[in-house]
Amino acid sequence: MIVKDEFLVKLRQFFGLNLYEVRIWTALLSRGKSTAGELSEIGDVPRSRAYDVLESLEKKGFVVMKVGKPLQYLAVEPKEVVERLKKGVKEDAEKNIQKLKDMNNNDVLSELNSLFSQGIEYVEPADLSGAIRGRHNLYAHLETMIKRADSSITIMTTSKGVLRKVEALQPTLNKLSKNKVKIKIAAPMSSEIPLKDIKKFAEIKDIGDMNARFCIVDGKEIMFMTMHDDEIHPTYDLGIWVTSPYFAGALQNMFELAWNKN
């Protein structure tokens, strides 16, 4: 094989191809024009699979089939492949977004909501808890939590955490602030934190060297992160979500004591 395995792994990640596809594609790029048999040999792909792989690559816009005998294939310029993929991803995203928007105008969403409402009646409040892994999932759940806020949102985080939350949650926090939800954010301050912007929707205080990452909503629902964000890769960040007025209320009281001391 003319290409290193590490490079093939990168291609699979970037372009969403399987192993045989990247082997055939890179073999064809190195030749410009070639037959399936030649590419099978160069790319170390079983000859019986070469035509299927090339057909798949053709549909995806990576290669062009040249009519004639023997049947040959031409490589599409890589930058053109990237442009085609970008266009395809954008079109697929727009279609999927439209499908989700259309759910508001049909019976599917109301049926799902009905099922959820019926099911939640059988769930004990103490069972409304779970472990959430990955920072992307954590922030998605945090946003869901704070959207339910009626009176208060309390956030303690790190300096980097403030920046992330402003970026991810500011539109929602702005809206809640206008609806009279009281928002407090405590974190070690740094020069990078946009205090002026944050003060438009929340009270914010410097907590010095205190290390904690949690969010409390209405003194009833809490999400707390189990590790410092300097010590964990975002993919492995872990949060524990609990609906417990007793626990959340106790932590809220301790937060208020620390808040009033600073």
N, C-alpha and C positions, 0 to 999 in steps of 0.2 A: 504494500500500500504506500502511495507517494505522500500521504499526509499523516502527521503525527496524531495519535489517539486523543491527546489533550485538545487539539484543534477541532477534531470531530465532535467532541463533547460540547465545546462552545457553540458549534454550528447547530447542533441538535437543540440546545437551549434557546438560541436566538431565533431560529427559523422554524422550530416545531417539527422537525423531520425525524424519522426513525434512522437506525444505524445504516441499513442498506441504502436509504435515500441519500444520506450525506456522503456515503462512499461512492455511489454512482455519480452524484452531482459533482463532487470534487474531481473525480476521474475525468468527467466530461469537460470541466473547466480547464483542466491541464492539457486537453487535446483540442478543444474548440469544436471539433466535429468527429463523431465516431459511431461505430455500430454497437449494438447491444452486447454482442459477443466480446468485443474488445474491452468494453467498459466493465463487463463481468470479470474479466481476467485482471484488469488493472485495479479495480475496486475490491477484488476478493469477495465477490458476491456470487452465489450459486447461479449458474446460467439459467436455470428454470425460473428464477425470480426476477431476472434482469428486465424482461419486458413489462412485467407488472409494476416494477419500481419506476421505470421510465414513463409508463402511462400515468402513474400517480404524480410524478414530477411535472409532466406536461400539463395536467389539469391544474396544478398549483402555480403554473407560470414560470417554472425554473428552466425548462427546456422546450425546444421546438423540434417537431418531427419533420425530417426532410423526405419528401416523397421520392421514391425511386427504388432501385434494386442495386445493391443491398440496402435495406432500410437503415438510414442514418439519423443521428440526432445532433442538433446544434445547441450550444450553451447560450443562455440569455445572460447579458451583462449583469453582474451582481448588483450594481446600483439600481438597475431597472427592476430587478427582482425585489429589492427592498421597497421601492416605490409601489410596486404592485401589491405587496403584502400590506403596506401601510394603508393603501386604499381599501383593500379587502377587510382589514380589521375595523376601519372606520365605518364602512358600510354595514358590517355585521353588528357593530355596537349600536348604530342608529336603529337598525331593525329590532334589536333586542330591547332597546329603550322604548321604542314605540309599542312593542308587545306589552311591556309592563305598564305603560300609560293606558293602554286599551283595557287593562284589567279593571280600571275604575269605572268603566262603562258597561261591564257585563256582570254576570252572576257569579263568576268564579271567586272573586275576592270576598263578596258577601257570604258565599257558602263557606269559604275558609274561615272567615271571622266568626261565623256561627258555630263551626266545629270547635274553634279555640275557646269561645265563650262557654260552651257546654263542658269542654274538658277541664277548663281552669276551675270550675266549681268543685271538682273532686280533688284538687291539689291542696294539701295543707300549706299554710304560709311558710312553715319551716322548710318545706321542700323546694321553695323557689330560690334555689341556689345552684351554683355550678362553678367549674374551673374553666377559664377561657385562656387559650394559648395563642401567642402571636400578637404583636402590637397592632397590626391592622384590625384583627378581630376585637381586640380590647377597645380600640377607639370606636369601632362600630357599635359595640355594646354600651360604651359610655354615652354615646350620643342618644341611643335609645332610652337609657336611664334618665338623662337630664331632660329629655322631651316630656317625661311624665311629671316633672317638678311642678308643684303648686305654690310652694312658699320659699324653699331655700335649696341652694346648691353649695356644698362646701368641698373645696379641693385643696389638698396638700400634695406638693410634688417637688421635683428638682428644678434647677434652672433650665436644663434642657427640656424638661417636661412642660414647663410653662410655654416655651416656644412652640412645642408640638401641639399643645392644646389650643393655643391662639390660632394656629394655622388650621387645625382640623375642626374646632368647635365654635369659633367666634361667631359665625352667622346665627347658629342656634342659641348661643348665650346672649347675643344682642337682642334677639327676639324675646327671649324669656325675661331679660332685664326690663324691657319695655312693658311686659305684662306683670311687673311688680314682684318678680321672683328675686329674692335677695341672694346675691352671689359673692362668695368670699374665696379668695385664692391666697394660699400661703406657700412661700418657696424661698430658697436662698436667692438673693437678687444678684444679677450680673448686668453689665453695661449693655448686653445684647437684648435684654427684655424690653419690649416696647411699652413702658409703663403708661404713657399718655393714651395709647390705644386701649389698653386693658381697663383703665379707670373709667372708660365710657360705659362699661357694662358690669364692672365688678369692683369690689374693694380688694386691695392687694397689700400684703405685708411681707416684710423680710423676716424669715425665721432663722437666719444665721446658719448654724451647723446642724440643725435638726434634719434627720433623714427619714422621710416617710413618703409613701405614694398611695393616696386613696381619694375616693370621691364619695360623698354622702348626699343623698337626695331626700329632702323633707324629713330628715331624721329617722327614716324607715328603711332605706335601701342603701347598700354600701358595696363598693368595689374597691378592693385593696390589692396592690401589686406586691408580690412576694420577694422581689429582689431589686437592688439599686440598678437604675438603667445604665450606669457605667460598667456594670459587671456582667451584663447579659446581652446577647445578640437579639435584635428585635424579633426574629423568628421564634425565639424560645422564651420571650417575655411571658410571664404567667400572672393572671389575675384571678382572684376569688370573688365571686359575686354572691351576696347574701341579702335576702329580704328578712330583716329582723329588727323591729322597732327597738327592742331591748339593747341589742348589740350596737346598732347604729346610733341610738340615742346616747349610750354611754360614751362612745367614741366622739360624738358631737360635743358632749359636755367637756371632755378632755381637750378637744380642739379649742373650744371657747376660752378655756383657762389659759392655754398657751397664747392664743390670739390677744387676749387682754393684757398679758404680761409684756408683749412686744410693742 
